[in-house]
Amino acid sequence: MSDVSLNEKLVLECRGLHRTFSEGPADVTVLKGINFSVAAGEQVAIIGSSGSGKSTLLHLLGGLDEPTSGSVKVDGIDINSLKQAERGQLRNRSLGFVYQFHHLLPEFSAQENVAMPLLIRREDSTYAMQQAEEILNRVGLSHRLEHKPGELSGGERQRAALARAMVTKPQCILADEPTGNLDRRMAESVYSLMLQMNEENGTAFVIVTHDQNLAERMNRICTLDDGVLKEV
């Protein structure tokens, strides 16, 4: 597959990425030597059938899993060469994550949930809460700051999850079916927010999706089929 221009800053890169899982006596290779790069500010959709390994690829790109072989670089740093604490710091600094299920902490308010990545990096709590309030305002949740996830609608929870991913101003957001549980109207709202934040902050997005409408709005579309990633 084609790569980004050599004169562009790469925020994410993998080379020769393989991932094999053991299933009983057999080994199943899900990813077969993937080469992939994302430049600053790019929007990339990854599509493919269920079970094709899209989520596995996203987990490897985010340093949440380790490849069987190959390398992943985040902001030029080989993430798998780092100790666990250092890897977490790199993820916190450079990456944001949005999932199909919001993964908000049920005992905390929307504002506290969004502030959490800043608190984890030991930012001042007043600053963290101010930043969380600001970004929740931007995603249309200024009236929901004190509400816990159970008091929010599905669309509101997903917008809060997007706000949490954006609050650290990461270089790249990895999103796994971010609108999979939303109706068309709510999905459109989340799409628009992602595109707005891409334009305003230069944040790159890598989005795994079954939604052809969302995929076609990205700069690039890649398909994952039989462990091989190809540019459309």
C-alpha positions as CSV (number, residue, x, y, z in Angstrom):
1,M,0.0,0.0,0.0
2,S,1.1,3.6,-0.6
3,D,2.7,5.6,2.3
4,V,2.6,9.2,3.3
5,S,5.0,11.6,1.8
6,L,8.5,11.5,3.2
7,N,8.5,15.2,4.0
8,E,5.5,14.9,6.3
9,K,5.9,14.4,10.1
10,L,4.8,10.9,11.0
11,V,2.8,10.6,14.2
12,L,2.3,6.8,13.9
13,E,4.2,4.2,11.9
14,C,4.4,0.4,11.8
15,R,6.8,-1.9,9.8
16,G,6.5,-5.6,9.2
17,L,3.8,-6.0,11.8
18,H,2.7,-9.6,12.5
19,R,0.4,-10.9,15.1
20,T,-0.2,-14.6,15.7
21,F,-2.6,-16.1,18.3
22,S,-2.5,-19.6,19.6
23,E,-5.9,-21.4,19.5
24,G,-5.5,-24.8,21.0
25,P,-2.8,-26.7,19.0
26,A,-3.0,-24.3,16.1
27,D,-1.5,-20.9,15.5
28,V,-3.7,-18.3,13.7
29,T,-1.9,-15.4,12.1
30,V,-4.2,-12.4,12.1
31,L,-1.8,-9.7,10.7
32,K,0.7,-10.5,8.1
33,G,3.6,-8.0,7.8
34,I,1.7,-4.7,7.8
35,N,3.4,-1.5,6.8
36,F,1.4,1.6,7.6
37,S,2.1,5.3,8.4
38,V,0.0,8.2,9.5
39,A,1.1,11.8,9.0
40,A,0.2,14.7,11.3
41,G,-3.4,15.8,10.7
42,E,-4.4,12.9,8.5
43,Q,-7.7,11.1,8.7
44,V,-7.5,7.4,7.9
45,A,-10.4,4.9,7.8
46,I,-9.7,1.2,8.2
47,I,-12.4,-1.1,6.9
48,G,-12.8,-4.8,6.7
49,S,-15.1,-7.7,7.6
50,S,-15.8,-8.8,11.2
51,G,-12.9,-10.8,12.5
52,S,-10.4,-9.4,10.0
53,G,-8.1,-8.1,12.7
54,K,-9.0,-4.4,12.6
55,S,-9.3,-4.1,16.4
56,T,-6.1,-6.1,16.8
57,L,-4.3,-3.7,14.6
58,L,-5.6,-0.7,16.5
59,H,-4.5,-2.2,19.8
60,L,-1.0,-2.8,18.4
61,L,-0.8,0.7,17.0
62,G,-1.8,2.1,20.5
63,G,0.7,-0.1,22.4
64,L,-2.1,-1.9,24.2
65,D,-0.8,-5.3,22.8
66,E,2.6,-6.4,21.5
67,P,3.2,-7.7,18.0
68,T,4.6,-11.2,17.4
69,S,7.2,-9.4,15.2
70,G,7.6,-6.0,13.7
71,S,7.7,-2.5,15.1
72,V,5.3,0.3,16.0
73,K,6.6,3.9,16.4
74,V,4.6,6.6,18.1
75,D,6.0,10.1,17.5
76,G,9.2,8.4,16.3
77,I,9.6,6.2,19.4
78,D,9.4,2.4,19.2
79,I,6.6,1.9,21.8
80,N,7.4,-1.7,22.4
81,S,11.0,-0.9,23.4
82,L,9.7,1.0,26.4
83,K,9.1,-0.2,29.9
84,Q,5.4,-0.3,30.9
85,A,5.4,3.0,32.7
86,E,7.2,4.8,29.9
87,R,4.8,3.3,27.4
88,G,1.9,4.6,29.4
89,Q,3.4,8.0,29.4
90,L,3.9,8.0,25.7
91,R,0.3,6.9,25.1
92,N,-0.9,9.6,27.5
93,R,1.1,12.3,25.7
94,S,0.7,11.4,22.1
95,L,-2.5,9.2,21.7
96,G,-6.1,9.4,22.4
97,F,-8.5,6.4,22.3
98,V,-12.2,6.2,21.5
99,Y,-14.1,2.9,21.5
100,Q,-17.5,1.6,20.5
101,F,-18.3,1.3,24.2
102,H,-17.5,4.5,25.9
103,H,-15.5,3.0,28.9
104,L,-16.4,6.0,31.1
105,L,-15.9,5.4,34.8
106,P,-19.5,5.1,36.3
107,E,-18.7,6.5,39.7
108,F,-17.3,9.8,38.3
109,S,-19.0,12.8,36.6
110,A,-18.6,13.6,33.0
111,Q,-16.2,16.4,33.9
112,E,-14.1,14.1,36.2
113,N,-14.0,11.4,33.5
114,V,-12.7,13.9,30.9
115,A,-10.1,15.3,33.3
116,M,-8.8,11.9,34.1
117,P,-6.0,11.7,31.5
118,L,-4.6,15.0,32.7
119,L,-4.9,13.9,36.4
120,I,-3.0,10.7,35.5
121,R,-0.1,12.8,34.1
122,R,-0.2,14.7,37.5
123,E,-1.5,18.0,36.1
124,D,-2.9,20.4,38.7
125,S,-6.5,19.3,39.5
126,T,-7.9,22.8,39.0
127,Y,-6.3,23.1,35.6
128,A,-7.4,19.6,34.6
129,M,-11.0,20.3,35.6
130,Q,-10.9,23.6,33.7
131,Q,-9.7,21.9,30.5
132,A,-12.3,19.2,30.9
133,E,-15.1,21.8,31.2
134,E,-13.8,23.7,28.2
135,I,-13.8,20.7,25.9
136,L,-17.1,19.4,27.2
137,N,-18.5,22.8,26.3
138,R,-17.1,22.3,22.8
139,V,-18.8,19.0,22.3
140,G,-22.2,20.4,23.5
141,L,-22.2,19.0,27.0
142,S,-21.8,22.1,29.1
143,H,-25.1,21.3,30.8
144,R,-23.9,17.7,31.7
145,L,-20.7,18.4,33.6
146,E,-21.9,16.9,36.9
147,H,-23.9,14.0,35.4
148,K,-22.5,10.5,35.7
149,P,-22.4,8.2,32.7
150,G,-25.6,6.4,33.7
151,E,-27.4,9.7,33.5
152,L,-26.3,10.5,30.0
153,S,-27.7,9.3,26.7
154,G,-25.7,7.0,24.4
155,G,-24.8,10.0,22.2
156,E,-23.8,12.1,25.2
157,R,-21.6,9.3,26.6
158,Q,-19.8,8.9,23.2
159,R,-19.3,12.7,23.0
160,A,-17.9,12.6,26.5
161,A,-15.5,9.8,25.5
162,L,-14.4,11.9,22.5
163,A,-13.8,14.8,24.8
164,R,-11.7,12.6,27.1
165,A,-9.6,11.5,24.1
166,M,-9.1,15.1,23.0
167,V,-8.4,16.8,26.4
168,T,-4.6,16.1,26.2
169,K,-4.4,17.5,22.7
170,P,-2.9,14.2,21.3
171,Q,-1.2,14.0,18.0
172,C,-3.4,11.0,17.0
173,I,-6.7,9.5,18.1
174,L,-7.3,5.8,17.5
175,A,-11.1,5.1,17.3
176,D,-12.6,1.6,17.2
177,E,-16.2,1.7,15.8
178,P,-16.8,5.0,17.6
179,T,-20.3,5.3,16.2
180,G,-21.2,1.7,16.2
181,N,-23.9,2.0,18.9
182,L,-25.4,5.3,17.8
183,D,-28.3,6.1,15.5
184,R,-27.7,8.1,12.3
185,R,-28.3,11.5,13.9
186,M,-26.0,10.9,16.8
187,A,-23.4,9.3,14.6
188,E,-23.4,12.4,12.4
189,S,-22.9,14.6,15.4
190,V,-19.8,12.6,16.5
191,Y,-18.4,12.6,12.9
192,S,-18.7,16.3,12.8
193,L,-17.0,16.7,16.1
194,M,-14.1,14.6,15.0
195,L,-13.7,16.5,11.7
196,Q,-13.9,19.8,13.5
197,M,-11.2,18.8,16.0
198,N,-9.0,17.5,13.2
199,E,-9.3,20.9,11.5
200,E,-8.8,23.0,14.6
201,N,-6.0,21.1,16.3
202,G,-4.4,19.1,13.5
203,T,-5.1,15.9,15.3
204,A,-4.7,12.8,13.2
205,F,-7.5,10.2,13.3
206,V,-7.3,6.4,12.6
207,I,-10.8,5.1,12.6
208,V,-11.8,1.4,12.4
209,T,-15.4,1.4,11.1
210,H,-18.0,-0.6,9.3
211,D,-19.7,2.7,8.3
212,Q,-19.0,3.5,4.7
213,N,-20.4,7.0,5.1
214,L,-17.8,7.8,7.7
215,A,-15.0,6.1,5.8
216,E,-15.6,8.1,2.7
217,R,-15.2,11.3,4.6
218,M,-11.6,10.5,5.6
219,N,-8.5,11.4,3.6
220,R,-7.6,7.8,3.1
221,I,-9.4,4.5,3.2
222,C,-7.5,1.2,3.8
223,T,-8.9,-2.3,3.8
224,L,-7.8,-5.1,6.0
225,D,-8.3,-8.5,4.3
226,D,-6.7,-11.8,5.2
227,G,-4.2,-10.1,7.4
228,V,-3.0,-7.7,4.7
229,L,-3.7,-3.9,4.7
230,K,-4.2,-2.2,1.4
231,E,-5.0,1.3,0.3
232,V,-8.3,1.8,-1.5
